[in-house]
Amino acid sequence: MEPATILLILAAVFGLYMAWGIGANDVANAMATSVGAGAVTVGGAILIAAVFEFLGAFLAGGEVTATIRKGIIDADLLADDPTMLVHGMLASLLAAAVWLTIASRYGWPVSTTHSIVGAIVGFAVVAIGFDAVHWDEVGSITASWVISPMLAGSLSFLLVLSVQRLIFDTADPEAAARRYVPLYIFATATMIALVTVLKGLRHVGLDISPVAGVGYALGFGAVVAVIGAFVIRRLRFEPPAAGGFRFANVEKVFAILMVVTACAMAFAHGSNDVANAIGPVAAVVSIVNTGAVLQEAAVATWVLLLGAVGIVVGLATFGFRVMATVGRNITELTPSRGFAAELAAASTVVVASATGIPISTTHTLVGAVLGVGLARGISALDLGVIRTIFMSWIVTLPAGAILAVVFYYILSSLLGP
């Protein structure tokens, strides 16, 4: 078999494995709040992801992607030895995928972005040298461990308090829910649309200005809010059972909202995070086809399809563990609390996109869930689970780096110069 063919096969296999890891960990994160709140079943989450994650990844996952992810490596230092980059990208893919498998096995919600970044840093330091890494970029990523959970947690905390004051503490919570939930639907749909416009549609070559993007998002939010208000008006409320949960009808209203947010979040996530799997694959394919290191390369349709299929299969086969951690084990979620977490996470991603702060979707959503729990008091949080999650975050970058170094030496010895 030709060496080039072997490299392409390895890139496809490792890329599919990495995409599977993203589905098992990161996609499970995106679905966790809806599942944990009881608004969507595990089967429903898998179905939603199968449709909307796939559409997001395949339709908006990227016509062009940077082969050196997020400027981590100085590409000029690799120009004379493209084979080294091929081995490094293969090692990085395999390292990140193995770490995601380990994390998903134990239900740790870790960042797929940090996994692949840590792997690329490890390969670059060992194969090229310490100066090959843009350490300022790595520092920004490390800072996001603190920034994104705090932003999302603070916002979700405030959202829970607003729901409590505007709806649950009123004389007629059901009437208040009918009145205010459409406004929350508007805010949620607008934020999700902004995530898609700012982080997704640019990958299909749609040059939408920020001002126009905001306008489209507001219009989309208004349409969804009107539809939501119509659906809510047609809901049939059951009289509360004696001794039962007296806010069941209110949570039924929020459950409708969470189905919408689950679909939209899945599309936005698929359009953005699939690049963590296909970026290195695109780099290998480009080098094998051209023999040169390019800063950017067109993404072949089969590569995009590979990532889209992988993330759906990962969620369906192994995502239940991470969904349980984020959706059930950190704190008890209801549809109203889950909505607060999803809206806070989406809003934080939008703010970060506009200001250029590199953040992790995983860290953002976990921070939002923590904020929801804190709104009910520290006793509502499982501090043991939180401690384990934080430790897994700290370990992710060095774990990816160490694994990448090991796999780089193995692949280099097996594949030759």
N, C-alpha and C positions, 0 to 999 in steps of 0.2 A: 504494500500500500504506500502511496506517495506521502512524504512527510507533511505536505500541505493539507492533504485530506485528513491525516491523523489529527492535526491541530484543529481543523474545523470541527471534526467529530467531538474532540475533547471540549472545545468551546461550547458546542451545542449541549452536551451532556451536563457540563458544569453550570452553564447558564440556566438550564431547566431545573437543576437541583437548587440553585440559588433562588430562582423564582418560586419554587416549591417552599423554600424556607421563608420567603417573604409572605406567602399565603398562610403558612402555619403560624407565623408570629405577628407580623404587622397587620395583615388583613383581619386576623382574628381580633386584634386590638380595635380596629375600626368598627367591627360588628359587636364588640363585647358589651357596650352600654345598652344597646337595643335588646340584646339577649338577656342580660342581667336584669333589666327593668321589666322583663316579661312582655314587652311590646312585640317581640319577634321570637319565634322558636329557633332552635339551632338549625333545624331543617330549612326554615324560612330564611335565616341568615345566609346559609350556603347557597340557596336559590338566588337571593338578592345579589350576592357576590358573584355567582356564576354569570349573571346577566350584566350587572353594572360595573363590576371590576373588570370583566372582560372587555366591555365596550369602552371603558375609560382607558384601559391599557392599549387596546388595539386601534381605537379611533383617535385618541389624543395622547398616545404614549411617546410619540416623537418621530418626526421625519429626519431630524438631525440631532445628534447627541454628542457631547464632548467625550472624546475617547479617554482623556485624562480627567477623571471625575473631580469636579469642583476645584480644579487648579491645585491639587494636592502635590503633584510631581512637576518638576521643571522638565518639560518635554525636550528641550534642546539637548539635554545630557543623554537622551536616548536615541538621538537621530542616527548615530553611527552603528548602533547595535539593536535593530528592531526585534531580533529574536529574543533578546533579554526582556523586552516589554511583553512579548507574547507569553513567555513563561511566567512572568510576573503577574499578568492579568489572569492567567489560568489558575495560578496559585492563590491569588486573591479571591477569585470566585469560589474556589473549593474551600478555602479557609473560612470565609464569611458564611457559606452554606452549612459547613459542619458546626460552627458556633451557633447558628440559628437553630439547627437541629437539637443541639444540647439544651439550649435555652427553652425551646418549645417543649421538649420532653419534660422539663421540670416546671413548665407554666410561667417562665420568666418573660415578661414583656420587654424585650430589648430593642434597640434601634437598628434597623437594617442598614440605614445610612452609616451609622457609626461602625457597624461590623465591617462593611466594605472599605470604609476609609481607614480603619485600623489595619486591615489586611494590606492595603496598598502602601501605607506608611512603613509597615514592617518589611515588605519586599524592597521598597526603595532604599531604606537605610542600609540593609545588608548588601543588596546587589549593586547599588550606585554610590551611596555615601550619605552621610548626615545632611550635607548641604543640598541634596536633591529634593528635600521635602520643604514645602512652604509652611514653616512652623506657625506663622501668624494665622493661617487658615485653620490649622489644627487647634490653635488656642481659641479661636472663635467657636469652633465646634464644642470644645470642652466647656466653654462658658455657657453654651446653650443648655447644658445639663441643669443649670440653676435657673436661667432666664425663662425658658419655656414652661416648666412646671409652675413657677411662681406666677407668671402672667395668667395662664389658664386657670390655675387654682383660685386666684383672686377674683377673676371674672365669674367663674362658676359659683363661688361663694356668694357674690352679690346677686346673681341670678336666682339662686335658691331663696335668698331673703326677699327678693322682689315677688316671687311666686307666692311665698308665704303671706306677705302683706296684702298683695292685690287680690289673691284668690282664697287661700285657705283660712285666713283670719277674718273673712267677711261674714256677714249674717247669712248670705246665700252663696256658698262656694260654687254651686253648679251654674248659676246665672253669671257669676264673675268669670268662670272658666269660658263660657260661651262668648263673653265680651272681650276678654284679654288674650285668649289663646291665639286667635287670628293675628294679633299683633306680634306674638312670639313666632308664629309661623312665618310672618313677613320677615322678621329679623333673621330667622334661621335660613330661610330660602335665599335671602339676599347674601348672607355670608357664604353659604355653600356655592352660590353662583360666582361670587368673587374668587373663591378658591379655584374654581374651575377655569375662570377667565384668566386669572393672573398666573396660575401654575400649570394649567392643562392645555388650553387651546393654542398657546404659543408654540407647542410642539408640532402642530399641524400646519404651521406657516401662516396662521391668521394674525395679522399685525393689528391688534386692537390696542388703542391708546388707553392709558389708565382712566382718563376721564370718560371715554366711551364705555369702557368696561364697567365702571361704576353705574353708568346709566342703564346698561343692559341688565345688570344685576338687580337694580332697584325695580325695573320693569318686571323682571322674572319673579321677584319677591312679591310684588303686588298681585300678579296673576295667581300665584300659588296660594297667597293669603285669601283671595276671594274664593278659590275652589275649596280651601280648607274650611272657610266659614260656612259654605253651603253644605259640606259633608257634616260638619258639627251640628248644624241646625236640624239635620235629618236623623241624628242619633236618637235612639230610644233609651231613656234612662230608667233603670229599675229602682223601685223604692228600696232604701237601705234595709238590710236584714237586721233583725234585733240582735244587738251585741256584735254585729259585723263591722267591717271597715267602712266608716261613714263617708269616706272620700272616694269610694270605688268609681262613682260616675265621673268625678273630676279626672281621675287617672285614666279613664276610658278616653276622654278627650285628648289628653296628652299622648296616649298610645298611638292615635292616628298621626300625630305630628312626628313621632319617632319612626314610624314606618317610612315616612317621606325622607327624614334626615338619614336613615340607614341607606336608602337608595342613592341619595345624592352624595353622601360621604364615600360610598363605595366607588362611584364613578370618579370623583375627584382623586381619591387615593390611588386607584388603578392608573390614572393618567399621569400621576407624579412619580410614585415610588417604583414602578416597573423599571425605571431607568437604572436602579441599583443593580438589577440583574442583567439588563441588556447593554448597558454602557460598556463594561469590560468585554462582552461578547462582540460588540460592534468594533471595538479596538482590534481584537484578534482577527476578525474577518477582514477589516480594512488592511491590516499589515500583510496578511497572507495573500490578499488579492493584488496589492500595490507594491509590496516590498518596502514601504516607507512608513515612517511615523507621522501621522497627521493629527493636528489638534482637533479637527472635526471630521466626521465621516457620516455619510448617509446610512440610515438604518434599514437593512433589508426587511421586506415584509415578513419573511419566515422567522427572523429574529424577534420581531415584535409579537408575532403569533406565539412563539416559544414562551416569551415572558407572560403573555396573557393566559395561556393554558396552565402554566406552572403555578401561578398564584391562586387560581381557582382550585386546582387539585390539592394544593397545600392546605388551604382552609378546610376543604371537605374531609381530608384524611387525618389531619393532625392539629387543627386549629382549636379544638374544643378545650384544650388545657389552658391556653392563654386567655380564651374567652371567659373561662371560669375564674381565673385570677383577677382580671380587670373588672368583669361584670358582676361578680358575686362575692369574691373573697376580701376585697379591700374595704368595702362598705356595702350596706344594703341599698339597692337602687329600686326606685319606682319609675314609671314613665316620666313624671314631672322632674325628678332628679336626673334621670338619664338625659332628658332634653337639655337641662342646664349644662351638663358635662359636654355634650356634643356641640352645643352652640358656643360654649367657651373655647373649646378646642379649635373649632373652625375659625372663630374670630381671631384667636392668637396666631394661627397660621397665616391669615390674611395680613395682619399687622406686621408679622415677621417678613412676609414676602415683599411688602411695600417698603420696609426699612432695610432689607438686605441682611437680616439676622438669620444665620443658619440654625435651624431648630430641627428637632426630631418629632415626628408625628406621634410616636409612641410616648415620649416623655411628656408631650403636651396633653395627651388624653389622660394619662395617669395622673398628672397634676390636676387636671380638671375634676377627675373623680375624687381626688383627695379634698379638693375645695368643697365639693358637695358634702362629703362626710363631715368636714370640719364645721359646716353650717349647722350640723346637728349636735356638735360637741365632740371632743377628742375621743370619748368613749365609743363613738359610732365607728371608729376606724380600727382595723386589725393591724396593730403596730408591728407584729411579727412578720406579716406578709409584706408590709411597706419596707421594713428593714431588708428583707430578702431582695425585693425589687431594686432598691437603691444600690445594693452590693453588686447585683448583676449589671447595672448600668456602668459602675466604675470599672468592672472587669472587662467590659466589652471591647474597648479599644486595644488594650494589651493582649487579650485573648486572640483577637483577630490577627494582630501583628505576629505573635508567636507562631500561630498555626500557618500563616502565610510564609514565614521564613522556612519552616519545616517542609512544607509542600513545594516551595520554590526549589530547594536543593534536591528534593526527590525527583521533581519533573525535569530539572536541568540535567540530572545524571541519566535519566531514562531516555529523554528526547535528544540529548546531545546538543552541541553548540548550534 
